[in-house]
């Protein structure tokens, strides 16, 4: 059986992207994303929510595009995930 490391997340940026460079000269932008999961509790009478945060890394050309974003921007990202 073949498994693929693929994730799609939609949330809000918590921080402005910060630029750095790898030793190879490749630009990297780092930011944090908050994803809120809402669900029903108390037999469906109340709504509760759980917030998860993810560290994002954008490489190369995507890093340059990420610098145009700022905190509180709603963002949908796709890629691989490391834990």
Buried (B, 14 or more C-beta within 10 A) or exposed (E): EEEEEEEEBEBBBBBBBEEEEEEEEEBBBBBBBBEEEEEEEEEEEEEEEEEEEBEBBBEEEBBEEBBEBEEEBEBEBEBEEEE
